[in-house]
Amino acid sequence: MKLVEFESKDLFASKGLPVPPRGGILRDLKQLPSALKRAKAPWVIKAQVLAGGRGKAGGVKLAKNPKQAREAAKAILGMTLVTPQTGENGLKVREISVEHAARIEREMYLSVVLDRKAASPVVIASAEGGMEIERLAHERPEAIIKQAVDPNLGLRDFEARRIAFALGLPPESVGEFVKIAKGLVRVFLDYDCSLVEVNPLALTPKGLVCLDGKVITDDNALFRQPVLRALPDRESSPLEKEAKKHDISYIGLDGSIGCMVNGAGLAMGTMDTIALAGGMPANFLDVGGGANEERVTQAFQIILKDPKVKAVLVNIFGGIVKCDMIAAGILAALKKVKLKVPLVVRLQGTNVEKGRELLNNSGVKIITADHLWEAAQKAVDAARGSR
């Protein structure tokens, strides 16, 4: 789950980290006058979308008076922001933030990420903030500072001071930096994050300020994160949101073959096999080990709402749920769902012969296959034939 900037800063503020005074989050220009009153001039107007590089794309503007602020807000709110992270279609800006613009003396980079090789969080810092850390790491790796973190202890004071000294901070700012670095690690650990980033961390006449914020959290941990669970899902498509309501793992893709599979590994293998057969999957969909008639019905409904789907491939391995039960669930689901595209079904596992017999004797037009490669080839051919 990715958080937009103002949501990330709300988490920072909850841990006592310094963020710019905010006038408000606007979804309508009528809210602008009151927002400008809450935050003193000068202001910075920022698009709130899940993408970096907003400033270069025109999504961040400085305003020194109310007229400039209105012009900036009018230009950004409702625009389609195109950055290297959005793709060519861009993202429509539906929210903007109004903040007091800080007087920046120096910019730095500070983040906490998960180092999978070391099996621990790691603090990454650089004295060169405000630029893409990936580019900096590629061009000047010596400018990157790293500090591993013990997840049981958090970042310790001497470790944070070591980073501060490496950044060349003035002595009067070291104590403040220690609090910020430790607070970011606390956000990372407390909210089950995979990334917490401040770019830039600015040195101002009033001290250090987190001018920007980016947070990515682990979806699998949302059950124990009520604060995050209450936030809107800004990244998922309508179909992905519908699937989540039914506890179905679904991710929309760009292909034409809808997939229904039980098990994430089998789903990945199925999608790869479809690609090898010359097709492209329209989705990743895992109905899970407890697939029943209701869940299969919901899965069919979700897959078929995608207009790109020209054929459906069901690939089920019967283990906990036997193949005959899966076959019965598919047939029951097809009575409730109007299927207008070819359906290919491949069953394997416990009671597979009974399952295949049920499908073959059902009178329903189903293309069956014994092996995954055969199923993928039939699905690709069926998709091409239905166009």
Buried (B, 14 or more C-beta within 10 A) or exposed (E): BBBBBBBBBBBBBBBEBBBBEBBBBBEEEEBBEEBBEEBEEBBBBBBBBBBBBBBEBBBBBEBEEBEBBBEBBEBBBEBEBBBEBBEEEBBEBEBBBBBBBBEBEBBBBBBBBBEEEEEEBBBBBBBBBBBBBEEBBEEEEEBBBEBEBEEEEBBBEEBBBBBBEBBEBEEEBBEBBBBBBBBBBBBBBBBBBBBBBBBBBBBBEEEBBBBBBBBBBBBEBBEEBEEBEEBEEBEBEEBBEBBBEBEBBBBBBEBBBBBBBBBEEBBBBBBEBBBEBEBBBBBBBBBBEEBBBEBBBBBBBBBBEBEBBBBBBBBBBBEEBBBBBBBBBBBBBBEEBEBEBBBBBBBBBBBBEBBBEBBEEBEBEBBBBEEBEBBBBBBBBBBEEEE
